[in-house]
Amino acid sequence: MAVAQSSYKTTQTVIDEIFGTLVSRNEVAWLEELRDASDHKDPTLTVRSRTTLRGIFGK
C-alpha cells in the first residue's frame, strides 16, 4: 500500500509485473478452499461456476 500511495509509478509497475495481483488474507482462504474442492486441478471459470459464485453474493 505504501508504494501505491507514493508517487513512484515506475516502482508500482515493476512490483505489479513481478508479483501480479496481490490478494487479501480472506481471498487466500477462498483460493485454498477452491483448490481443495477441485482436488488441485486448476478448474476454468465456466459460465455455470461464475453464475453460482455470483449467486452467493446476490449478484
PDBQT receptor file of N, H, CA, C and O in Angstrom, charges set to zero:
ATOM      1  N   MET A   1       0.830  -1.189   0.000  1.00  0.00    +0.000 N 
ATOM      2  CA  MET A   1       0.000   0.000   0.000  1.00  0.00    +0.000 C 
ATOM      3  C   MET A   1       0.875   1.253   0.000  1.00  0.00    +0.000 C 
ATOM      4  O   MET A   1       0.531   2.266  -0.610  1.00  0.00    +0.000 OA
ATOM      5  N   ALA A   2       1.991   1.169   0.682  1.00  0.00    +0.000 N 
ATOM      6  H   ALA A   2       2.270   0.346   1.178  1.00  0.00    +0.000 HD
ATOM      7  CA  ALA A   2       2.877   2.336   0.747  1.00  0.00    +0.000 C 
ATOM      8  C   ALA A   2       3.354   2.721  -0.650  1.00  0.00    +0.000 C 
ATOM      9  O   ALA A   2       3.407   3.903  -0.992  1.00  0.00    +0.000 OA
ATOM     10  N   VAL A   3       3.695   1.730  -1.443  1.00  0.00    +0.000 N 
ATOM     11  H   VAL A   3       3.652   0.770  -1.165  1.00  0.00    +0.000 HD
ATOM     12  CA  VAL A   3       4.147   2.020  -2.814  1.00  0.00    +0.000 C 
ATOM     13  C   VAL A   3       3.001   2.584  -3.629  1.00  0.00    +0.000 C 
ATOM     14  O   VAL A   3       3.193   3.526  -4.399  1.00  0.00    +0.000 OA
ATOM     15  N   ALA A   4       1.813   2.022  -3.472  1.00  0.00    +0.000 N 
ATOM     16  H   ALA A   4       1.658   1.257  -2.848  1.00  0.00    +0.000 HD
ATOM     17  CA  ALA A   4       0.654   2.501  -4.225  1.00  0.00    +0.000 C 
ATOM     18  C   ALA A   4       0.326   3.941  -3.866  1.00  0.00    +0.000 C 
ATOM     19  O   ALA A   4      -0.150   4.696  -4.714  1.00  0.00    +0.000 OA
ATOM     20  N   GLN A   5       0.571   4.331  -2.624  1.00  0.00    +0.000 N 
ATOM     21  H   GLN A   5       0.958   3.718  -1.935  1.00  0.00    +0.000 HD
ATOM     22  CA  GLN A   5       0.270   5.689  -2.183  1.00  0.00    +0.000 C 
ATOM     23  C   GLN A   5       1.391   6.664  -2.489  1.00  0.00    +0.000 C 
ATOM     24  O   GLN A   5       1.197   7.876  -2.402  1.00  0.00    +0.000 OA
ATOM     25  N   SER A   6       2.566   6.151  -2.848  1.00  0.00    +0.000 N 
ATOM     26  H   SER A   6       2.723   5.166  -2.919  1.00  0.00    +0.000 HD
ATOM     27  CA  SER A   6       3.680   7.040  -3.175  1.00  0.00    +0.000 C 
ATOM     28  C   SER A   6       3.559   7.522  -4.616  1.00  0.00    +0.000 C 
ATOM     29  O   SER A   6       2.646   7.129  -5.343  1.00  0.00    +0.000 OA
ATOM     30  N   SER A   7       4.470   8.355  -5.004  1.00  0.00    +0.000 N 
ATOM     31  H   SER A   7       5.212   8.674  -4.414  1.00  0.00    +0.000 HD
ATOM     32  CA  SER A   7       4.437   8.870  -6.372  1.00  0.00    +0.000 C 
ATOM     33  C   SER A   7       5.389   8.094  -7.283  1.00  0.00    +0.000 C 
ATOM     34  O   SER A   7       5.704   8.553  -8.381  1.00  0.00    +0.000 OA
ATOM     35  N   TYR A   8       5.842   6.939  -6.841  1.00  0.00    +0.000 N 
ATOM     36  H   TYR A   8       5.586   6.567  -5.949  1.00  0.00    +0.000 HD
ATOM     37  CA  TYR A   8       6.770   6.143  -7.616  1.00  0.00    +0.000 C 
ATOM     38  C   TYR A   8       6.030   5.188  -8.544  1.00  0.00    +0.000 C 
ATOM     39  O   TYR A   8       5.929   3.994  -8.264  1.00  0.00    +0.000 OA
ATOM     40  N   LYS A   9       5.520   5.712  -9.634  1.00  0.00    +0.000 N 
ATOM     41  H   LYS A   9       5.602   6.682  -9.861  1.00  0.00    +0.000 HD
ATOM     42  CA  LYS A   9       4.740   4.911 -10.585  1.00  0.00    +0.000 C 
ATOM     43  C   LYS A   9       5.581   3.788 -11.196  1.00  0.00    +0.000 C 
ATOM     44  O   LYS A   9       5.079   2.687 -11.421  1.00  0.00    +0.000 OA
ATOM     45  N   THR A  10       6.853   4.064 -11.464  1.00  0.00    +0.000 N 
ATOM     46  H   THR A  10       7.261   4.958 -11.281  1.00  0.00    +0.000 HD
ATOM     47  CA  THR A  10       7.721   3.045 -12.041  1.00  0.00    +0.000 C 
ATOM     48  C   THR A  10       7.865   1.874 -11.084  1.00  0.00    +0.000 C 
ATOM     49  O   THR A  10       7.800   0.717 -11.499  1.00  0.00    +0.000 OA
ATOM     50  N   THR A  11       8.062   2.172  -9.797  1.00  0.00    +0.000 N 
ATOM     51  H   THR A  11       8.115   3.112  -9.460  1.00  0.00    +0.000 HD
ATOM     52  CA  THR A  11       8.182   1.126  -8.790  1.00  0.00    +0.000 C 
ATOM     53  C   THR A  11       6.906   0.299  -8.728  1.00  0.00    +0.000 C 
ATOM     54  O   THR A  11       6.975  -0.929  -8.662  1.00  0.00    +0.000 OA
ATOM     55  N   GLN A  12       5.754   0.938  -8.747  1.00  0.00    +0.000 N 
ATOM     56  H   GLN A  12       5.698   1.935  -8.800  1.00  0.00    +0.000 HD
ATOM     57  CA  GLN A  12       4.483   0.231  -8.710  1.00  0.00    +0.000 C 
ATOM     58  C   GLN A  12       4.342  -0.679  -9.921  1.00  0.00    +0.000 C 
ATOM     59  O   GLN A  12       3.864  -1.807  -9.797  1.00  0.00    +0.000 OA
ATOM     60  N   THR A  13       4.747  -0.207 -11.074  1.00  0.00    +0.000 N 
ATOM     61  H   THR A  13       5.136   0.709 -11.175  1.00  0.00    +0.000 HD
ATOM     62  CA  THR A  13       4.664  -1.004 -12.296  1.00  0.00    +0.000 C 
ATOM     63  C   THR A  13       5.544  -2.246 -12.190  1.00  0.00    +0.000 C 
ATOM     64  O   THR A  13       5.129  -3.340 -12.574  1.00  0.00    +0.000 OA
ATOM     65  N   VAL A  14       6.752  -2.078 -11.672  1.00  0.00    +0.000 N 
ATOM     66  H   VAL A  14       7.090  -1.190 -11.360  1.00  0.00    +0.000 HD
ATOM     67  CA  VAL A  14       7.673  -3.206 -11.530  1.00  0.00    +0.000 C 
ATOM     68  C   VAL A  14       7.109  -4.225 -10.529  1.00  0.00    +0.000 C 
ATOM     69  O   VAL A  14       7.153  -5.429 -10.780  1.00  0.00    +0.000 OA
ATOM     70  N   ILE A  15       6.588  -3.751  -9.415  1.00  0.00    +0.000 N 
ATOM     71  H   ILE A  15       6.552  -2.773  -9.211  1.00  0.00    +0.000 HD
ATOM     72  CA  ILE A  15       6.012  -4.651  -8.416  1.00  0.00    +0.000 C 
ATOM     73  C   ILE A  15       4.832  -5.415  -9.009  1.00  0.00    +0.000 C 
ATOM     74  O   ILE A  15       4.695  -6.617  -8.782  1.00  0.00    +0.000 OA
ATOM     75  N   ASP A  16       3.984  -4.727  -9.763  1.00  0.00    +0.000 N 
ATOM     76  H   ASP A  16       4.096  -3.751  -9.947  1.00  0.00    +0.000 HD
ATOM     77  CA  ASP A  16       2.850  -5.389 -10.420  1.00  0.00    +0.000 C 
ATOM     78  C   ASP A  16       3.333  -6.468 -11.394  1.00  0.00    +0.000 C 
ATOM     79  O   ASP A  16       2.739  -7.543 -11.477  1.00  0.00    +0.000 OA
ATOM     80  N   GLU A  17       4.407  -6.181 -12.127  1.00  0.00    +0.000 N 
ATOM     81  H   GLU A  17       4.889  -5.308 -12.060  1.00  0.00    +0.000 HD
ATOM     82  CA  GLU A  17       4.948  -7.147 -13.083  1.00  0.00    +0.000 C 
ATOM     83  C   GLU A  17       5.519  -8.371 -12.380  1.00  0.00    +0.000 C 
ATOM     84  O   GLU A  17       5.360  -9.494 -12.858  1.00  0.00    +0.000 OA
ATOM     85  N   ILE A  18       6.181  -8.160 -11.249  1.00  0.00    +0.000 N 
ATOM     86  H   ILE A  18       6.310  -7.248 -10.861  1.00  0.00    +0.000 HD
ATOM     87  CA  ILE A  18       6.823  -9.259 -10.531  1.00  0.00    +0.000 C 
ATOM     88  C   ILE A  18       5.804 -10.117  -9.792  1.00  0.00    +0.000 C 
ATOM     89  O   ILE A  18       5.823 -11.344  -9.895  1.00  0.00    +0.000 OA
ATOM     90  N   PHE A  19       4.914  -9.464  -9.043  1.00  0.00    +0.000 N 
ATOM     91  H   PHE A  19       4.899  -8.468  -8.959  1.00  0.00    +0.000 HD
ATOM     92  CA  PHE A  19       4.018 -10.199  -8.162  1.00  0.00    +0.000 C 
ATOM     93  C   PHE A  19       2.625 -10.438  -8.728  1.00  0.00    +0.000 C 
ATOM     94  O   PHE A  19       1.901 -11.293  -8.217  1.00  0.00    +0.000 OA
ATOM     95  N   GLY A  20       2.232  -9.720  -9.757  1.00  0.00    +0.000 N 
ATOM     96  H   GLY A  20       2.820  -9.026 -10.172  1.00  0.00    +0.000 HD
ATOM     97  CA  GLY A  20       0.880  -9.860 -10.294  1.00  0.00    +0.000 C 
ATOM     98  C   GLY A  20      -0.146  -9.302  -9.329  1.00  0.00    +0.000 C 
ATOM     99  O   GLY A  20       0.135  -8.356  -8.592  1.00  0.00    +0.000 OA
ATOM    100  N   THR A  21      -1.325  -9.880  -9.332  1.00  0.00    +0.000 N 
ATOM    101  H   THR A  21      -1.553 -10.648  -9.931  1.00  0.00    +0.000 HD
ATOM    102  CA  THR A  21      -2.399  -9.415  -8.464  1.00  0.00    +0.000 C 
ATOM    103  C   THR A  21      -2.154  -9.886  -7.037  1.00  0.00    +0.000 C 
ATOM    104  O   THR A  21      -2.007 -11.083  -6.787  1.00  0.00    +0.000 OA
ATOM    105  N   LEU A  22      -2.111  -8.953  -6.114  1.00  0.00    +0.000 N 
ATOM    106  H   LEU A  22      -2.230  -7.981  -6.317  1.00  0.00    +0.000 HD
ATOM    107  CA  LEU A  22      -1.963  -9.305  -4.711  1.00  0.00    +0.000 C 
ATOM    108  C   LEU A  22      -3.338  -9.618  -4.141  1.00  0.00    +0.000 C 
ATOM    109  O   LEU A  22      -4.331  -9.020  -4.555  1.00  0.00    +0.000 OA
ATOM    110  N   VAL A  23      -3.403 -10.538  -3.207  1.00  0.00    +0.000 N 
ATOM    111  H   VAL A  23      -2.596 -11.024  -2.871  1.00  0.00    +0.000 HD
ATOM    112  CA  VAL A  23      -4.679 -10.939  -2.624  1.00  0.00    +0.000 C 
ATOM    113  C   VAL A  23      -4.663 -10.735  -1.109  1.00  0.00    +0.000 C 
ATOM    114  O   VAL A  23      -3.614 -10.750  -0.466  1.00  0.00    +0.000 OA
ATOM    115  N   SER A  24      -5.855 -10.545  -0.572  1.00  0.00    +0.000 N 
ATOM    116  H   SER A  24      -6.707 -10.533  -1.094  1.00  0.00    +0.000 HD
ATOM    117  CA  SER A  24      -6.004 -10.368   0.869  1.00  0.00    +0.000 C 
ATOM    118  C   SER A  24      -5.994 -11.725   1.571  1.00  0.00    +0.000 C 
ATOM    119  O   SER A  24      -6.038 -12.765   0.915  1.00  0.00    +0.000 OA
ATOM    120  N   ARG A  25      -5.936 -11.715   2.891  1.00  0.00    +0.000 N 
ATOM    121  H   ARG A  25      -5.900 -10.870   3.424  1.00  0.00    +0.000 HD
ATOM    122  CA  ARG A  25      -5.990 -12.969   3.657  1.00  0.00    +0.000 C 
ATOM    123  C   ARG A  25      -7.287 -13.715   3.381  1.00  0.00    +0.000 C 
ATOM    124  O   ARG A  25      -7.293 -14.939   3.253  1.00  0.00    +0.000 OA
ATOM    125  N   ASN A  26      -8.381 -12.974   3.291  1.00  0.00    +0.000 N 
ATOM    126  H   ASN A  26      -8.376 -11.979   3.395  1.00  0.00    +0.000 HD
ATOM    127  CA  ASN A  26      -9.669 -13.612   3.017  1.00  0.00    +0.000 C 
ATOM    128  C   ASN A  26      -9.678 -14.256   1.640  1.00  0.00    +0.000 C 
ATOM    129  O   ASN A  26     -10.210 -15.352   1.466  1.00  0.00    +0.000 OA
ATOM    130  N   GLU A  27      -9.092 -13.582   0.667  1.00  0.00    +0.000 N 
ATOM    131  H   GLU A  27      -8.659 -12.691   0.809  1.00  0.00    +0.000 HD
ATOM    132  CA  GLU A  27      -9.032 -14.144  -0.680  1.00  0.00    +0.000 C 
ATOM    133  C   GLU A  27      -8.159 -15.397  -0.711  1.00  0.00    +0.000 C 
ATOM    134  O   GLU A  27      -8.451 -16.338  -1.449  1.00  0.00    +0.000 OA
ATOM    135  N   VAL A  28      -7.106 -15.414   0.074  1.00  0.00    +0.000 N 
ATOM    136  H   VAL A  28      -6.869 -14.649   0.674  1.00  0.00    +0.000 HD
ATOM    137  CA  VAL A  28      -6.255 -16.598   0.164  1.00  0.00    +0.000 C 
ATOM    138  C   VAL A  28      -7.069 -17.781   0.678  1.00  0.00    +0.000 C 
ATOM    139  O   VAL A  28      -6.943 -18.894   0.168  1.00  0.00    +0.000 OA
ATOM    140  N   ALA A  29      -7.899 -17.541   1.686  1.00  0.00    +0.000 N 
ATOM    141  H   ALA A  29      -8.001 -16.636   2.101  1.00  0.00    +0.000 HD
ATOM    142  CA  ALA A  29      -8.753 -18.609   2.221  1.00  0.00    +0.000 C 
ATOM    143  C   ALA A  29      -9.693 -19.138   1.141  1.00  0.00    +0.000 C 
ATOM    144  O   ALA A  29      -9.889 -20.348   1.030  1.00  0.00    +0.000 OA
ATOM    145  N   TRP A  30     -10.276 -18.241   0.347  1.00  0.00    +0.000 N 
ATOM    146  H   TRP A  30     -10.117 -17.258   0.437  1.00  0.00    +0.000 HD
ATOM    147  CA  TRP A  30     -11.156 -18.662  -0.753  1.00  0.00    +0.000 C 
ATOM    148  C   TRP A  30     -10.374 -19.493  -1.764  1.00  0.00    +0.000 C 
ATOM    149  O   TRP A  30     -10.851 -20.537  -2.211  1.00  0.00    +0.000 OA
ATOM    150  N   LEU A  31      -9.182 -19.040  -2.125  1.00  0.00    +0.000 N 
ATOM    151  H   LEU A  31      -8.795 -18.192  -1.762  1.00  0.00    +0.000 HD
ATOM    152  CA  LEU A  31      -8.366 -19.769  -3.097  1.00  0.00    +0.000 C 
ATOM    153  C   LEU A  31      -7.983 -21.153  -2.585  1.00  0.00    +0.000 C 
ATOM    154  O   LEU A  31      -8.022 -22.131  -3.332  1.00  0.00    +0.000 OA
ATOM    155  N   GLU A  32      -7.612 -21.233  -1.308  1.00  0.00    +0.000 N 
ATOM    156  H   GLU A  32      -7.580 -20.438  -0.701  1.00  0.00    +0.000 HD
ATOM    157  CA  GLU A  32      -7.260 -22.530  -0.737  1.00  0.00    +0.000 C 
ATOM    158  C   GLU A  32      -8.454 -23.480  -0.754  1.00  0.00    +0.000 C 
ATOM    159  O   GLU A  32      -8.303 -24.665  -1.051  1.00  0.00    +0.000 OA
ATOM    160  N   GLU A  33      -9.626 -22.967  -0.441  1.00  0.00    +0.000 N 
ATOM    161  H   GLU A  33      -9.748 -22.004  -0.200  1.00  0.00    +0.000 HD
ATOM    162  CA  GLU A  33     -10.826 -23.806  -0.451  1.00  0.00    +0.000 C 
ATOM    163  C   GLU A  33     -11.166 -24.254  -1.873  1.00  0.00    +0.000 C 
ATOM    164  O   GLU A  33     -11.550 -25.404  -2.091  1.00  0.00    +0.000 OA
ATOM    165  N   LEU A  34     -11.026 -23.350  -2.831  1.00  0.00    +0.000 N 
ATOM    166  H   LEU A  34     -10.714 -22.417  -2.654  1.00  0.00    +0.000 HD
ATOM    167  CA  LEU A  34     -11.270 -23.689  -4.237  1.00  0.00    +0.000 C 
ATOM    168  C   LEU A  34     -10.315 -24.780  -4.704  1.00  0.00    +0.000 C 
ATOM    169  O   LEU A  34     -10.718 -25.718  -5.392  1.00  0.00    +0.000 OA
ATOM    170  N   ARG A  35      -9.061 -24.653  -4.329  1.00  0.00    +0.000 N 
ATOM    171  H   ARG A  35      -8.733 -23.891  -3.770  1.00  0.00    +0.000 HD
ATOM    172  CA  ARG A  35      -8.078 -25.670  -4.709  1.00  0.00    +0.000 C 
ATOM    173  C   ARG A  35      -8.396 -27.008  -4.070  1.00  0.00    +0.000 C 
ATOM    174  O   ARG A  35      -8.288 -28.052  -4.714  1.00  0.00    +0.000 OA
ATOM    175  N   ASP A  36      -8.789 -26.979  -2.806  1.00  0.00    +0.000 N 
ATOM    176  H   ASP A  36      -8.877 -26.132  -2.283  1.00  0.00    +0.000 HD
ATOM    177  CA  ASP A  36      -9.139 -28.226  -2.126  1.00  0.00    +0.000 C 
ATOM    178  C   ASP A  36     -10.383 -28.858  -2.751  1.00  0.00    +0.000 C 
ATOM    179  O   ASP A  36     -10.419 -30.063  -2.999  1.00  0.00    +0.000 OA
ATOM    180  N   ALA A  37     -11.400 -28.032  -3.001  1.00  0.00    +0.000 N 
ATOM    181  H   ALA A  37     -11.370 -27.053  -2.799  1.00  0.00    +0.000 HD
ATOM    182  CA  ALA A  37     -12.655 -28.539  -3.568  1.00  0.00    +0.000 C 
ATOM    183  C   ALA A  37     -12.456 -29.107  -4.973  1.00  0.00    +0.000 C 
ATOM    184  O   ALA A  37     -13.153 -30.041  -5.369  1.00  0.00    +0.000 OA
ATOM    185  N   SER A  38     -11.512 -28.550  -5.723  1.00  0.00    +0.000 N 
ATOM    186  H   SER A  38     -10.946 -27.791  -5.401  1.00  0.00    +0.000 HD
ATOM    187  CA  SER A  38     -11.268 -29.018  -7.089  1.00  0.00    +0.000 C 
ATOM    188  C   SER A  38     -10.189 -30.089  -7.154  1.00  0.00    +0.000 C 
ATOM    189  O   SER A  38      -9.787 -30.510  -8.239  1.00  0.00    +0.000 OA
ATOM    190  N   ASP A  39      -9.723 -30.528  -5.994  1.00  0.00    +0.000 N 
ATOM    191  H   ASP A  39     -10.050 -30.186  -5.112  1.00  0.00    +0.000 HD
ATOM    192  CA  ASP A  39      -8.652 -31.521  -5.928  1.00  0.00    +0.000 C 
ATOM    193  C   ASP A  39      -7.395 -31.023  -6.643  1.00  0.00    +0.000 C 
ATOM    194  O   ASP A  39      -6.666 -31.791  -7.271  1.00  0.00    +0.000 OA
ATOM    195  N   HIS A  40      -7.167 -29.717  -6.525  1.00  0.00    +0.000 N 
ATOM    196  H   HIS A  40      -7.760 -29.094  -6.014  1.00  0.00    +0.000 HD
ATOM    197  CA  HIS A  40      -5.975 -29.050  -7.086  1.00  0.00    +0.000 C 
ATOM    198  C   HIS A  40      -5.848 -29.242  -8.601  1.00  0.00    +0.000 C 
ATOM    199  O   HIS A  40      -4.750 -29.435  -9.124  1.00  0.00    +0.000 OA
ATOM    200  N   LYS A  41      -6.991 -29.186  -9.293  1.00  0.00    +0.000 N 
ATOM    201  H   LYS A  41      -7.882 -29.029  -8.868  1.00  0.00    +0.000 HD
ATOM    202  CA  LYS A  41      -6.981 -29.410 -10.737  1.00  0.00    +0.000 C 
ATOM    203  C   LYS A  41      -7.003 -28.131 -11.570  1.00  0.00    +0.000 C 
ATOM    204  O   LYS A  41      -7.056 -28.210 -12.797  1.00  0.00    +0.000 OA
ATOM    205  N   ASP A  42      -6.962 -26.951 -10.942  1.00  0.00    +0.000 N 
ATOM    206  H   ASP A  42      -6.918 -26.886  -9.945  1.00  0.00    +0.000 HD
ATOM    207  CA  ASP A  42      -6.950 -25.670 -11.654  1.00  0.00    +0.000 C 
ATOM    208  C   ASP A  42      -8.124 -25.557 -12.633  1.00  0.00    +0.000 C 
ATOM    209  O   ASP A  42      -7.914 -25.443 -13.840  1.00  0.00    +0.000 OA
ATOM    210  N   PRO A  43      -9.350 -25.588 -12.119  1.00  0.00    +0.000 N 
ATOM    211  CA  PRO A  43     -10.522 -25.557 -12.996  1.00  0.00    +0.000 C 
ATOM    212  C   PRO A  43     -10.682 -24.204 -13.689  1.00  0.00    +0.000 C 
ATOM    213  O   PRO A  43     -10.309 -23.166 -13.143  1.00  0.00    +0.000 OA
ATOM    214  N   THR A  44     -11.237 -24.233 -14.887  1.00  0.00    +0.000 N 
ATOM    215  H   THR A  44     -11.540 -25.076 -15.331  1.00  0.00    +0.000 HD
ATOM    216  CA  THR A  44     -11.536 -22.986 -15.582  1.00  0.00    +0.000 C 
ATOM    217  C   THR A  44     -12.821 -22.402 -14.998  1.00  0.00    +0.000 C 
ATOM    218  O   THR A  44     -13.643 -23.119 -14.428  1.00  0.00    +0.000 OA
ATOM    219  N   LEU A  45     -12.972 -21.110 -15.150  1.00  0.00    +0.000 N 
ATOM    220  H   LEU A  45     -12.304 -20.528 -15.613  1.00  0.00    +0.000 HD
ATOM    221  CA  LEU A  45     -14.187 -20.440 -14.685  1.00  0.00    +0.000 C 
ATOM    222  C   LEU A  45     -15.228 -20.547 -15.799  1.00  0.00    +0.000 C 
ATOM    223  O   LEU A  45     -15.145 -19.853 -16.812  1.00  0.00    +0.000 OA
ATOM    224  N   THR A  46     -16.196 -21.416 -15.596  1.00  0.00    +0.000 N 
ATOM    225  H   THR A  46     -16.264 -21.980 -14.772  1.00  0.00    +0.000 HD
ATOM    226  CA  THR A  46     -17.250 -21.615 -16.590  1.00  0.00    +0.000 C 
ATOM    227  C   THR A  46     -18.388 -20.646 -16.318  1.00  0.00    +0.000 C 
ATOM    228  O   THR A  46     -18.425 -19.996 -15.273  1.00  0.00    +0.000 OA
ATOM    229  N   VAL A  47     -19.308 -20.552 -17.254  1.00  0.00    +0.000 N 
ATOM    230  H   VAL A  47     -19.279 -21.080 -18.103  1.00  0.00    +0.000 HD
ATOM    231  CA  VAL A  47     -20.490 -19.707 -17.060  1.00  0.00    +0.000 C 
ATOM    232  C   VAL A  47     -21.264 -20.195 -15.842  1.00  0.00    +0.000 C 
ATOM    233  O   VAL A  47     -21.736 -19.397 -15.033  1.00  0.00    +0.000 OA
ATOM    234  N   ARG A  48     -21.387 -21.506 -15.721  1.00  0.00    +0.000 N 
ATOM    235  H   ARG A  48     -21.003 -22.155 -16.378  1.00  0.00    +0.000 HD
ATOM    236  CA  ARG A  48     -22.131 -22.085 -14.589  1.00  0.00    +0.000 C 
ATOM    237  C   ARG A  48     -21.459 -21.759 -13.246  1.00  0.00    +0.000 C 
ATOM    238  O   ARG A  48     -22.132 -21.346 -12.302  1.00  0.00    +0.000 OA
ATOM    239  N   SER A  49     -20.132 -21.946 -13.161  1.00  0.00    +0.000 N 
ATOM    240  H   SER A  49     -19.585 -22.282 -13.928  1.00  0.00    +0.000 HD
ATOM    241  CA  SER A  49     -19.452 -21.677 -11.893  1.00  0.00    +0.000 C 
ATOM    242  C   SER A  49     -19.459 -20.190 -11.566  1.00  0.00    +0.000 C 
ATOM    243  O   SER A  49     -19.572 -19.809 -10.401  1.00  0.00    +0.000 OA
ATOM    244  N   ARG A  50     -19.339 -19.358 -12.577  1.00  0.00    +0.000 N 
ATOM    245  H   ARG A  50     -19.248 -19.668 -13.524  1.00  0.00    +0.000 HD
ATOM    246  CA  ARG A  50     -19.403 -17.907 -12.367  1.00  0.00    +0.000 C 
ATOM    247  C   ARG A  50     -20.780 -17.505 -11.843  1.00  0.00    +0.000 C 
ATOM    248  O   ARG A  50     -20.879 -16.715 -10.905  1.00  0.00    +0.000 OA
ATOM    249  N   THR A  51     -21.835 -18.042 -12.440  1.00  0.00    +0.000 N 
ATOM    250  H   THR A  51     -21.754 -18.685 -13.202  1.00  0.00    +0.000 HD
ATOM    251  CA  THR A  51     -23.204 -17.752 -12.016  1.00  0.00    +0.000 C 
ATOM    252  C   THR A  51     -23.428 -18.211 -10.581  1.00  0.00    +0.000 C 
ATOM    253  O   THR A  51     -24.046 -17.506  -9.783  1.00  0.00    +0.000 OA
ATOM    254  N   THR A  52     -22.917 -19.405 -10.258  1.00  0.00    +0.000 N 
ATOM    255  H   THR A  52     -22.415 -19.977 -10.907  1.00  0.00    +0.000 HD
ATOM    256  CA  THR A  52     -23.049 -19.933  -8.901  1.00  0.00    +0.000 C 
ATOM    257  C   THR A  52     -22.325 -19.040  -7.901  1.00  0.00    +0.000 C 
ATOM    258  O   THR A  52     -22.872 -18.713  -6.848  1.00  0.00    +0.000 OA
ATOM    259  N   LEU A  53     -21.109 -18.650  -8.223  1.00  0.00    +0.000 N 
ATOM    260  H   LEU A  53     -20.664 -18.916  -9.079  1.00  0.00    +0.000 HD
ATOM    261  CA  LEU A  53     -20.332 -17.781  -7.343  1.00  0.00    +0.000 C 
ATOM    262  C   LEU A  53     -21.016 -16.437  -7.138  1.00  0.00    +0.000 C 
ATOM    263  O   LEU A  53     -21.097 -15.947  -6.012  1.00  0.00    +0.000 OA
ATOM    264  N   ARG A  54     -21.502 -15.845  -8.205  1.00  0.00    +0.000 N 
ATOM    265  H   ARG A  54     -21.435 -16.243  -9.120  1.00  0.00    +0.000 HD
ATOM    266  CA  ARG A  54     -22.193 -14.563  -8.094  1.00  0.00    +0.000 C 
ATOM    267  C   ARG A  54     -23.493 -14.704  -7.308  1.00  0.00    +0.000 C 
ATOM    268  O   ARG A  54     -23.912 -13.770  -6.623  1.00  0.00    +0.000 OA
ATOM    269  N   GLY A  55     -24.130 -15.870  -7.407  1.00  0.00    +0.000 N 
ATOM    270  H   GLY A  55     -23.789 -16.628  -7.963  1.00  0.00    +0.000 HD
ATOM    271  CA  GLY A  55     -25.348 -16.114  -6.641  1.00  0.00    +0.000 C 
ATOM    272  C   GLY A  55     -25.108 -16.087  -5.137  1.00  0.00    +0.000 C 
ATOM    273  O   GLY A  55     -25.978 -15.679  -4.367  1.00  0.00    +0.000 OA
ATOM    274  N   ILE A  56     -23.928 -16.524  -4.729  1.00  0.00    +0.000 N 
ATOM    275  H   ILE A  56     -23.222 -16.855  -5.354  1.00  0.00    +0.000 HD
ATOM    276  CA  ILE A  56     -23.572 -16.483  -3.306  1.00  0.00    +0.000 C 
ATOM    277  C   ILE A  56     -23.636 -15.055  -2.783  1.00  0.00    +0.000 C 
ATOM    278  O   ILE A  56     -24.042 -14.820  -1.645  1.00  0.00    +0.000 OA
ATOM    279  N   PHE A  57     -23.239 -14.113  -3.610  1.00  0.00    +0.000 N 
ATOM    280  H   PHE A  57     -22.909 -14.303  -4.535  1.00  0.00    +0.000 HD
ATOM    281  CA  PHE A  57     -23.185 -12.717  -3.207  1.00  0.00    +0.000 C 
ATOM    282  C   PHE A  57     -24.386 -11.898  -3.670  1.00  0.00    +0.000 C 
ATOM    283  O   PHE A  57     -24.412 -10.675  -3.531  1.00  0.00    +0.000 OA
ATOM    284  N   GLY A  58     -25.380 -12.596  -4.225  1.00  0.00    +0.000 N 
ATOM    285  H   GLY A  58     -25.359 -13.589  -4.338  1.00  0.00    +0.000 HD
ATOM    286  CA  GLY A  58     -26.607 -11.913  -4.637  1.00  0.00    +0.000 C 
ATOM    287  C   GLY A  58     -26.439 -11.006  -5.837  1.00  0.00    +0.000 C 
ATOM    288  O   GLY A  58     -27.097  -9.971  -5.943  1.00  0.00    +0.000 OA
ATOM    289  N   LYS A  59     -25.559 -11.395  -6.737  1.00  0.00    +0.000 N 
ATOM    290  H   LYS A  59     -25.024 -12.236  -6.651  1.00  0.00    +0.000 HD
ATOM    291  CA  LYS A  59     -25.310 -10.563  -7.931  1.00  0.00    +0.000 C 
ATOM    292  C   LYS A  59     -25.942 -11.173  -9.162  1.00  0.00    +0.000 C 
ATOM    293  O   LYS A  59     -25.835 -10.612 -10.252  1.00  0.00    +0.000 OA
TER     294      LYS A  59
